[in-house]
Amino acid sequence: MNIIEKSINFHCPRWQELPDIGLYMDQVVCIIEDNLGFFAFGGENKIVTSTMINNYVKQKMITPPYKKKYQKSQLARLFIICILKRCFSISETATIINLLLQKYDEQEAYDLFCSELENSLQIVFQPEKSQNNNTSTEPTMLQAVMRAFANKTYAQLTIDYLQNK
């Protein structure tokens, strides 16, 4: 499956699909890389590293692990950070997360994030087949954020393809 097909068929694991047990750093990195690794392009080797995660803890983007183990809420937040950092600064990412958490609880916010990400990738990579499930006529902040990510991903993939052609 090529990167375009992967983007169209991308599934971001929902809250209920994330492990309910504490995970060590290497397990967290592995789960995120397994799910988001194909978004690493343009010379990037990894979407996330243990050093990056430690920096997110220092910057208070995620809470510190308890007894060296990360919980579901920290993993979900890392998924969001790893996607948003592709287009937004750390401070912008923190603001986006805080805005979501003002309106939704953590599980709802994360699952909505996943749905909007998948929908936006389909709209950008396969516009003729995408369906916008939002009944609102006014785009939401999260829709705009996810479409920015999807459009930037599409542009970067096109640039990489043309450079390597």
N, C-alpha and C positions, 0 to 999 in steps of 0.2 A: 504494500500500500504506500503510495507516494504522499508527500507532505500535504498536498491539496486534499486528497481523499481523507487523510488523517484529520485535517482541519474541519472538513465537512462532517465527519463522523465522530468528532471529538466528544468524549463524555468526561465531564469533571465529576469526580466522586462526590456524591451528596453526603450530608452529615451522617446519615444512617449507615453509609458505606465505609466511613472512616473507622479505623480500629478503636475499640472501647478500652484498650489496655494502654498503659504507659509505654512509650517507645524511646529507645536510646537514639542519640544523635544520628548514628549511621543508618538506622532504620528509617528515620524521618527523611534523611537525604535520599535514600533509596526509593521510598514511596513517591516523593515529589518528582524525582528524576524519571521514574517509571511512567508517571502520568503526564508530566509537562516537558520532558526532555526533548521532544521533537520540536519545541519552540526555540531551542538553542540553535542559532544560525548566525552567519556573518562572523565566523571566527570564534564564537563562544563555544566553550566545551561543556559547560554546565549551567543549568538554570539556578541551582543553589549548591552551596558548599557549607561545611560546618563552620567555616570562618564567617560566612555571610550570616548564618543563623545566630552565631554569637554576637555579631554586630547588631542584629535586629533586637536581641535581648538588651544589649547595652543602650540602644536608642529607645528602649521601651516600646518598641513596635509589638513585641510579644512578651508575655510574662516569662520569668526564668523557669527552667525545668525544676520539678520537684524530685529530689533524689536522683538527678541526672536523667529523668524520664519526662518526655513531653506528652501532653494529653491531647485529646481530640480537638479542643478549642484552639490550642496552639498550632496544631497541624492545619486546621482549617484557615487560620489567619495566615500561616505561611503560604498556603496555596494562593490566597488573595494577594499577598505581597509579591510573590514570584510572578504573577501575571501583571499586576499593575506597575511594577518597577520597569517593565519594558517600555512604558510610555510616560510614566509620571515620576516625579521626584519622591524621595522618602517622605518629605513633609506633606506633599499633595496626597500621597498614598494614605498617610495617617489621617488626613482630613476626610478622605473618601470613606475610610473604614468607620471613623467616628460619626459621620453623617448617617451611614447605614445603621449603626447601632443606636442612634437616637430614635430611629423610626421602627426598627425591628429588633427582636431578640437575636442572640448570636446564631442560633440554628436557622431561623428564617432568613437572616441576612446572608448567611453563607449559601444556603440553597438557592436563594434568589440570584446571588452572584453567579453561581454555576449555570443556572438556566439562561441568564442574560448573556453569559459568555458563549455558550453553545449556540444560542439563537443568533448572536452577532456574527460569529464565525460562518454560520450557514448563509446569512444575508450577504456577507462580503464574498465568500468563496463560491456560492451557488445561489445567486439572487433569484433565479427563475423558479426555484423549488422551495424557497424559504417561506415560512409562515410566521407572521408576527402574532404571538399569542397574547400580546398586551391589548386589551380592549380600549385603553385610553388613547385619545387622539393627541395628547401632549406627551412628547418623549420625556422620559425620566432622566435624572442625573446618571443613574447606573447604566441605562441604555446608551447614553452618550459616551460614558467611560468605556464600556465594552466595545462599542463600535470603533472608538479610537484605537483600541488595542487590535481589533480585527483588521482594520484598515492599515495600520502600521505593519502588522504581520504580513499582510498581502503585499504591500509595497516592498518590504525587505526581501521577501521570497522572490518577487519578480526581479529585483535588482541582482540578487545572488544568482538567479537563473541566467540572466542576460550576461553577467560577468563571466560565468563559467561555460557559456555556450560556445 
